[in-house]
Amino acid sequence: MSEGVRPTGSAALASWAAFAGCTLIWGSTFLVIRIGNDALPPVWAASLRLVLASLVLLALARLTRQPLPRGAARNAATWYGLLQFGLNFPLLYWGEKAVPSGLTAAMFATVPLSAPLFAHALGVERIVPAKLAAAGVGIAGAAVVFSGSLGGAMPALPLLAVLTAATFASLGTVLLKRGPRQPPIATNAWGAIVGLPVCLAFSFALREPHPLPTTTPALLPLLYLTLAGSVGAFVLMAWLVHRWPITRISFIPILVPTFAVILGGIVKGERLSRESLAGSALVIAGVALSVIADRRRAGPRPA
C-alpha cells in the first residue's frame, strides 16, 4: 500500500499552508452556495461554475505549461472529476436549497470516517486505529459545534443528498491519490471538463430554467465559488493529496464548520457559545492526534 510522503522543512510548511488555505476557503463556500441558490437554480449554478472553472483552469494550465493528464493519470483524474464535480456538486447544490449551510458543512465532517475506509479498500493507505479514533474526536467536536442546528427537523431527501455528496467527494479524492502524481491545475481542468456534462444532465433532468447570471446577486457568488473554490481550494487540495496521507487531508471538512463558527464570531460579532468553544477544542485535538499518529508511524527522521 502506498503511504503519504512525510515532507520536511519548507515542503512541510507549504503543505500546512495548503491545508490552511483549503480550510479557510471552504469555510465560506457552503454559505456562498446557499446565497447563490437564491438567485440561480442550484444545479444550473453548479454547471455554470464548472464552465467558468474549466476555461480559467485550461488557460492557467497553458500558461504554466501543465499538460492535461494522460494514461493512468487521466484515468485517476477522470474518476476524480466524475465524483468530485459531476456527482458531488449537483447533490450538494440541490441539497442546500433545504439544508442550512452550517449543517451541510457539519455533515461533510463525516469524510474522515469514509476516507480511511475507501483508502484501505483501494490499497492506498492502511487503516490505523489511532487515526480513526482521532477522526472520531474531531467529528464529535463538529457535532458539538452545531448541536443547536442538528436538533431541528430537516427533510430527509436533501439531507441524504448532502451526505451522499460528501461520500462521493471523499471517494473522488482517494481515487485521485491512487493514481500517479500529476500537475494540480491541469488535473482540476480535466476534472471540471469531465464533471460538466454530468452536472448539466442533472440540471435538465430536474427541468431547471437556465438563465444567464446577469444580476449582481447571481454573478458575485458564481465568481467567488469559481475563483476561490474551484481555482483556489481544489487546486491546493489536488497538490496536497500526493504529499500528505488521505487521513490527514480528510480533517479539512472537520475544521471547516468550526472555522465558519469562529469566523462568524470575529467578523459578524456573533456570540461564541460554550458549545462552540468546546467543540472547536475537540476538533483541534482530533487534528493533533492525527498528526501524532502519523509521526509515530513514520518513525524518527534519518540523521
N, C-alpha and C positions, 0 to 999 in steps of 0.2 A: 504494500500500500504506500502511496506517496504521501508525504507529510509536508506541511508548510515550511518554508525556509525561515530560519531564525536570523533576521537581519541584525547587524551591529552598527554602532556609530551613527554616521549621517543617514545610512539606509534605514536604521530603526527610527530615527527622528522623522524621516519622510513618511514612513509607514504610519506612525502615530498621527502625523499631520493629515494624511489622507483619511484616516479613521475619524478624526475630529471633524474634518470638512464634510464627510458624508452625514455625520450625526447632526451638525449644525444646519445643513441644507434640508435634510429630510425632517428635521424638527418643525419646519414651516410648511412643507409641501402638502401634507394632509389637509391642513387648514385652507391652503390656496386652492386645492382641488375642489373643496366644498364651496368656496366662494365662486369659483369659475362655473360650477354647476348651476348657479343661479342665473347665469347669462347665456349658457350654451347647453344643448343636450349632452349628457355626460360622456357617452361613448364616442360621439362625434367630436367632442373636445379632445378626448384622448387620441383620436385619429389625426386631428389637426396638429397636435403636439408631435406625433411621430413624423408627419410630413415635414414640419419645420426642422425637427431634430435630425432627420436623415440628410436634409440639404446642408445644414450647418456642419454636421459631423463629416460628411463627404468632402466639403470644402476644406475643413481643418486637416483631414487625413491627407488630402492632396498637398496642402501647404507644408505639412510636416513629413511628407514622403512616407506615410504609413500605408503599405499595400493592404487591400482588402484580404481577409483570411482565405486560405486555400487548403485543400486536403483535410487532414484531421482537425486543423484549426477552424476551418469553415464549418465542419460538422458540429463542433462544440459551440461555435458562435450562432449557428442556426437554431440549435436547441435552446440556447440562452435567449435569443430573440423571440422565439415562439412562446416560451413560457413566461419570460420576464415582461415582454411588451405585448405579445399577441393575446395572452390569456390573463395575466395579472392585471394589466391596465384596464380593459373593459370591465372586469369584475369589480375592481377597486373603485373606478369612477362611478359605475352604476350603483354599487352598494352605498357609496357616500351620499347618494340622494336621500337616504333614510337614516343612515348611521352617522352620528356625530363624529367629527374629525378626531377628537381626543380618544374616543372609544375605538375608532378604526386603528389609530396608532397603537393603542394598548393591545389590540388583537394581533397586530403584526409582531408583538413581543413573543409570540409563540414560535418564531423562527429558530431561536437557539435550541429548541427541542426537536424540531423536524430536521434541521440542517445536519446535526450529527448522525441521525438515523439514515438519511439519504447518503451522506458521505461514507458511512460504513458499508451500506448495501452496495454502493457502486465502486468500492475499493479505493476510495480517495483518502480517507483517514480512519483510524481505529476509534471505536467508542471508548472514551475514558470516563470512568465513573465520577472522578473528581470534577471533570468539566461539566458533566450532566448535572451534578449537584450544584455547581456554580450557576448554571443556567436556571435551575430551579429557584435559587435565591434571587436572581435577577428578575425572573418572571413574577415571583411573589411581590417584589418591590414595585413592579409596574402595576400589579393588581391593587396594591395599597394606594398608590398614587391616584388611581382612578376609581377608588372604591365607591365614591359617591355616584359616578356615572354608570358603573356596572350594575347598579341596583334597579335602574329604570327598565320598563318594558320596551322591547325592541322587536320589530317584525323579523320573523325567522329567516326569510329568504335573503334579504340584504345582509344580515349577519353571516349567513352561510357563504354568500358571495365574497365577503371580505376575508373570511377565514380561508376559503379556497384560494383567493388571490395571494394571500401570504404564503400558502403552501406551494403554489406554482413558482412564486418568486424565489423561495428557498431552494427548490429543486433546480431552477434555472441557474442559480449561482453555483451550485455544486457541479452541475454538468459543464459549466464554463471552466471551473478549476480542473476538472477531469481531463480536459484537452490540453494541448501544448500551450506554452506561454505565447501571447500574441499582443500586438500594439493595442492599447485600450481605446483609442479614438476610432480606429478602423473597426474594431470589434463591435463597438456600440453603433457605428454607422450601419454595419451589416445587420445587427440585431434589430435596429429600427426599421430597416427595409423589410426584413422578414416579418416583423410583428404588424406592420401597417395593414396589409390586406386582411389579416385575421381580425384586426380591430374594426376595419371598415365593414367586414361581413357581419360582425356583431351589431354594428350600428344600423345596417339595413335590415337585419333580421328583427330588430326592435322597432322598426318603422319610425326611426327618429327623423325629424326635419334636419336639413343640412345648411343652415345659414352661415354666411361668412362673418367672422368676428370683426365687425366694423365699429363697435362701440368700445369705449374705454373699459367698462366692467368686463367685457368679453376678452379684449385684447391683452390687458395687463396680466391677468393670471396665466394666459396661454404663453406669453413671452417669458414670464418668470419661470414657469414649470419647464419650458423648453431649455432655457439657458442655464438656470441654476440646477434644475433637476436632471434633465437628460444629458446636457453637455458638461455639467459640473459633477454632480454626485455620482451618476452612473459611470462616468469615465474614471473617477477616482476609485470607485469600487472595483471596476474591472482591472485597474492597475494593481490594487491591493490584493486581489483574490489569489494571485500567483506568488505572493510574498508572505502571506500570513496563513495560519490554519483557518479553515472554514469555521470551526467552532468559535474562534475569537472574533472573526468578522461578523458572525451572526449575532453578536451582542449589540450591534448598532441599532436594530429595531427595539431593543430593550431601553437603550438610552434615549431614543427619540421622544417617547411620550414624557419621560422625566424632564428632558430639556425643554419641551414645549410648556410644561407647567412652570418651570423656573423662569423661562423667557417671559411668560405672561406676568409673573411677579415683578420682573425687572423693568420691562418695557411699558406694560399697561398698569402697573401698580396693583395687580391682583394679589389678594392676601394669600400667602402660603400657609396652608393648614398644617397641623401636626402630622396628618396622614401623608401629605405631600413630602414633607421633610423626612419622615421616617422611611417612606417608600423610596425616595431618592437615595438615602443612605444604603438601603438594601441593594439597590441596583448597582451602585458604585462598588459595594462589597462583592457582588457577583462577578463584575468585571475583574476586580483584583484577584479573586480566587481563580478565575480562568487563566489569568496571566501567570500566577504562581504555579498552576498545574502544568502550563506549557514549559516553564523554566525547569521544573523538576524532571519532566520527560526528556528535555533536551540535554540535561546534564551540564557540567561546567564547560565553559568555553576553553578551547585549546590555548595553551600558553603561547 
